[in-house]
Amino acid sequence: SNCVKRTGIGVHIPLVQSLMFHIHRDGLDFRTRMRLKMMRKMFHRAGVTLAVSSGVAKQITNLTGLPADRMEVLHNVTDIRAYGNLPSKEKARASLGLDPNRPVIAGLGRLHSAKNFPMFARASKAILEKHPHAQFMIIGEGNERGKVESAIREAGVGDSWTLLGQRNDVPECLAAADLFVQSSDYEGFPVAVIEAMAAGLQIVATDVASLGEVVQDGTHAMLIPAGGQEELSNSVIELLENPEKGLALSAAAKELAWSYYNIEAYIKRAEVFLRAALASHHA
């Protein structure tokens, strides 16, 4: 501490800290309580706290007691530059062994319980009853693969499903799809939805966490309640049967992704917050 007082190091040098902390997964065991105690100290001493969504900001308030006016929302983004030069739908489908003449409905993410991909699999049965030529795929891998496979098998829809596993060519895979489904029960920030928007896909997604902040229901996507299996299948069927509506949604979503949820726009917004924090620190 004497060294800090003499040199000023650690007092006048700003520190930017990124924190990922999933309280809903860890539970309140001893380790989690200790982490919460440190979090409370850190947040209350911070010049500015940036949350990736209003939902996350509320969680921080609940966990740490930090007043809402001490936080700002800086929506997360992902690097969507790879979506600027995608292959044609026909070429992308051929590379994945999919029929180029049948609609493709895709999901993306870790095969984790929070994503609720089994619900997506069960919902596909009702979709196939109306549109038997539909094809389904999920890009991603995880410890819930067995449960997803079981749901597909129990629904009797295995001939229409492909689990692609972990891929290093996600943009090219999404280029094969017409529709994107997010079936999650929980999301901190829906990065996969941003990627689907950038790829120009029609989107049906559960309205969890910050999704209602990212897109407007009926303008950029069709939002459904968490766990809404029937709403999921009905929304997909509606888009398959109303191509004009789907094209309008995907065009609006794509424009939003490229104008707001891209890395360059994010850096500009982040810079404003960080400069304000510095100005407050030196005031």
C-alpha positions in Angstrom: 0.0 0.0 0.0 2.9 2.4 0.7 4.2 1.7 -2.8 0.8 2.6 -4.2 0.7 5.9 -2.3 4.2 6.8 -3.4 3.9 5.9 -7.1 0.2 6.3 -7.8 0.1 3.0 -9.6 -3.2 1.4 -9.1 -4.8 4.7 -8.2 -4.7 6.7 -11.4 -4.4 4.0 -14.0 -7.9 3.0 -15.2 -8.8 -0.7 -15.1 -11.4 -2.3 -17.5 -12.7 -5.6 -16.2 -14.9 -8.0 -18.0 -17.0 -10.4 -15.9 -19.0 -13.5 -16.9 -20.8 -14.9 -13.9 -23.8 -17.2 -14.3 -25.5 -17.2 -10.9 -28.5 -19.2 -12.2 -26.2 -22.1 -13.0 -23.9 -22.1 -10.0 -26.3 -21.9 -7.1 -25.5 -20.3 -3.7 -22.8 -22.6 -2.5 -19.8 -21.3 -0.4 -17.7 -20.4 -3.5 -20.5 -18.5 -5.1 -21.2 -16.5 -2.0 -17.6 -15.5 -1.8 -17.6 -14.5 -5.4 -20.8 -12.4 -4.8 -19.1 -10.7 -1.9 -16.1 -9.7 -4.2 -18.5 -8.7 -6.9 -20.4 -6.3 -4.6 -17.2 -4.5 -3.7 -16.0 -4.3 -7.3 -19.2 -3.0 -8.7 -19.7 -0.3 -6.0 -16.1 1.0 -6.6 -16.4 1.0 -10.4 -16.6 4.3 -12.3 -19.1 2.8 -14.7 -20.7 -0.6 -15.0 -21.8 -1.7 -18.5 -24.4 -4.5 -18.8 -25.0 -6.3 -22.0 -28.8 -5.9 -21.6 -31.4 -4.4 -19.3 -32.1 -7.9 -18.0 -28.5 -8.4 -17.0 -28.5 -4.9 -15.4 -31.5 -5.9 -13.3 -29.7 -9.1 -12.2 -26.6 -7.0 -11.2 -28.8 -4.8 -9.1 -30.5 -7.8 -7.4 -27.2 -9.5 -6.7 -25.1 -6.5 -5.6 -27.4 -3.7 -4.6 -25.8 -1.4 -7.2 -28.3 1.3 -8.0 -29.7 1.2 -11.6 -28.5 4.8 -12.2 -24.9 3.5 -11.7 -25.2 1.3 -14.7 -25.4 1.7 -18.5 -26.6 -0.8 -21.1 -24.1 -1.5 -23.9 -25.7 -4.2 -26.1 -23.3 -6.9 -27.0 -22.4 -7.7 -30.6 -20.5 -10.2 -32.6 -18.1 -9.9 -35.5 -20.5 -10.3 -38.5 -18.0 -9.5 -41.2 -17.9 -13.1 -42.3 -21.6 -12.8 -43.2 -20.9 -10.2 -45.9 -19.9 -12.6 -48.6 -21.9 -15.8 -48.2 -22.2 -18.6 -50.7 -25.5 -19.1 -52.5 -28.2 -21.1 -50.7 -27.9 -23.9 -53.3 -24.1 -24.2 -52.9 -24.3 -24.1 -49.1 -27.0 -26.8 -49.0 -25.0 -29.0 -51.4 -21.9 -28.8 -49.2 -23.9 -30.0 -46.2 -25.7 -32.8 -48.0 -29.1 -31.0 -47.8 -31.7 -31.0 -50.6 -31.5 -27.7 -52.4 -35.2 -27.7 -53.2 -36.5 -28.2 -49.6 -36.8 -25.4 -47.0 -34.2 -25.5 -44.2 -34.9 -24.5 -40.6 -31.8 -24.0 -38.5 -30.7 -23.7 -34.9 -27.3 -22.6 -33.6 -25.7 -23.0 -30.2 -24.2 -25.3 -27.6 -26.4 -28.4 -26.9 -27.0 -27.2 -23.4 -30.2 -27.4 -21.3 -30.6 -23.6 -21.4 -31.1 -23.7 -25.2 -34.0 -26.2 -25.0 -33.3 -27.8 -28.3 -35.5 -30.8 -27.5 -38.5 -28.5 -27.7 -37.3 -27.4 -31.2 -37.2 -31.1 -32.1 -40.7 -31.8 -30.7 -42.1 -28.7 -32.5 -40.7 -30.0 -35.8 -43.3 -32.8 -35.8 -46.2 -30.4 -36.1 -44.3 -28.4 -38.8 -43.7 -31.5 -40.8 -47.3 -32.5 -40.7 -48.1 -29.3 -42.6 -44.8 -29.1 -44.6 -43.4 -32.6 -45.0 -40.5 -31.4 -47.1 -39.0 -29.2 -44.5 -35.4 -29.9 -43.3 -34.0 -29.2 -39.9 -30.5 -28.8 -38.6 -28.6 -27.6 -35.5 -25.1 -26.2 -35.6 -23.3 -26.9 -32.3 -22.2 -29.6 -29.8 -22.6 -30.1 -26.1 -23.5 -32.4 -23.2 -27.2 -32.4 -24.1 -26.7 -34.1 -27.5 -28.2 -37.3 -26.3 -31.3 -35.6 -25.1 -31.7 -33.8 -28.4 -31.3 -37.1 -30.3 -33.8 -38.7 -28.0 -36.4 -36.0 -28.7 -35.9 -36.3 -32.4 -36.2 -40.1 -32.2 -39.3 -40.0 -30.0 -41.0 -37.4 -32.3 -40.3 -39.8 -35.2 -38.7 -37.0 -37.3 -35.2 -38.4 -37.7 -35.3 -38.5 -41.5 -35.7 -34.7 -41.6 -33.0 -33.8 -39.1 -29.2 -33.2 -39.2 -27.1 -32.4 -36.2 -24.0 -30.8 -37.7 -22.0 -30.8 -34.4 -19.2 -28.2 -33.8 -18.3 -26.3 -37.0 -15.7 -23.7 -37.9 -17.8 -22.5 -40.9 -20.9 -21.3 -39.1 -21.6 -18.5 -41.6 -21.5 -20.9 -44.5 -23.8 -23.3 -42.6 -26.4 -20.6 -41.9 -26.3 -19.6 -45.5 -28.0 -22.9 -46.3 -31.1 -22.0 -44.1 -34.3 -20.1 -44.8 -35.5 -19.8 -41.2 -33.7 -19.6 -37.8 -35.1 -20.9 -34.6 -34.0 -19.9 -31.1 -35.8 -22.1 -28.5 -33.8 -21.0 -25.4 -35.2 -20.8 -22.0 -32.4 -18.5 -21.0 -30.0 -16.2 -22.8 -27.6 -13.5 -21.5 -27.4 -11.9 -24.9 -28.6 -13.7 -28.1 -25.5 -13.6 -30.2 -26.7 -16.4 -32.4 -29.8 -14.4 -33.3 -27.5 -11.5 -34.4 -25.6 -13.9 -36.6 -28.9 -15.2 -38.1 -30.0 -11.5 -38.7 -26.7 -10.8 -40.5 -27.2 -13.8 -42.7 -30.6 -12.6 -43.7 -32.7 -15.3 -42.2 -36.3 -15.3 -41.0 -36.3 -15.7 -37.2 -38.6 -17.3 -34.7 -37.2 -16.9 -31.2 -38.3 -17.2 -27.5 -38.6 -13.8 -25.9 -36.1 -14.3 -23.1 -33.5 -12.0 -21.5 -32.7 -9.2 -23.8 -34.2 -10.4 -27.0 -37.1 -7.9 -26.9 -34.4 -5.2 -26.7 -32.6 -6.6 -29.8 -35.5 -7.0 -32.2 -39.1 -5.9 -32.4 -41.7 -8.6 -32.6 -43.4 -8.5 -36.0 -40.8 -6.2 -37.5 -37.6 -8.1 -37.3 -38.7 -11.5 -36.0 -41.5 -13.5 -34.5 -41.1 -13.7 -30.7 -42.7 -16.5 -28.7 -42.8 -17.2 -25.0 -40.2 -19.5 -23.4 -41.3 -23.1 -23.5 -43.9 -22.2 -26.2 -43.7 -25.4 -28.3 -47.0 -24.8 -30.0 -46.2 -21.2 -30.7 -42.9 -22.2 -32.2 -44.4 -24.6 -34.6 -47.3 -22.3 -35.5 -44.9 -19.4 -36.1 -42.6 -21.4 -38.4 -45.7 -22.7 -40.3 -46.9 -19.1 -40.7 -43.6 -18.0 -42.2 -43.4 -21.0 -44.5 -46.9 -20.2 -45.8 -46.4 -16.4 -46.0 -43.2 -15.9 -47.9 -43.8 -12.1 -48.3 -44.0 -11.7 -44.5 -40.9 -13.7 -44.0 -38.9 -11.7 -46.5 -40.0 -8.4 -45.0 -38.9 -9.6 -41.5 -35.5 -10.9 -42.7 -34.8 -7.7 -44.7 -35.5 -5.5 -41.7 -33.5 -7.8 -39.4 -30.5 -7.8 -41.7 -30.5 -4.0 -42.0 -30.6 -3.7 -38.2 -27.7 -6.2 -37.7 -25.4 -4.4 -40.2 -26.3 -0.9 -39.0 -26.2 -1.4 -35.2 -25.0 -4.9 -34.1 -21.7 -4.8 -35.8 -18.3 -4.4 -34.3 -17.5 -1.0 -35.6 -20.7 0.6 -34.3 -20.1 -1.2 -31.0 -16.6 0.3 -30.6 -18.0 3.8 -31.1 -20.7 3.3 -28.5 -18.2 1.7 -26.0 -15.8 4.6 -26.5 -18.5 7.1 -25.5 -19.1 5.3 -22.2 -15.4 4.8 -21.4 -14.5 8.4 -22.1 -17.3 9.5 -19.8 -16.0 7.2 -17.1 -12.5 8.7 -17.5 -13.8 12.2 -17.4 -15.7 11.4 -14.2 -12.5 9.8 -12.7 -10.4 12.8 -13.3 -13.0 15.3 -12.3 
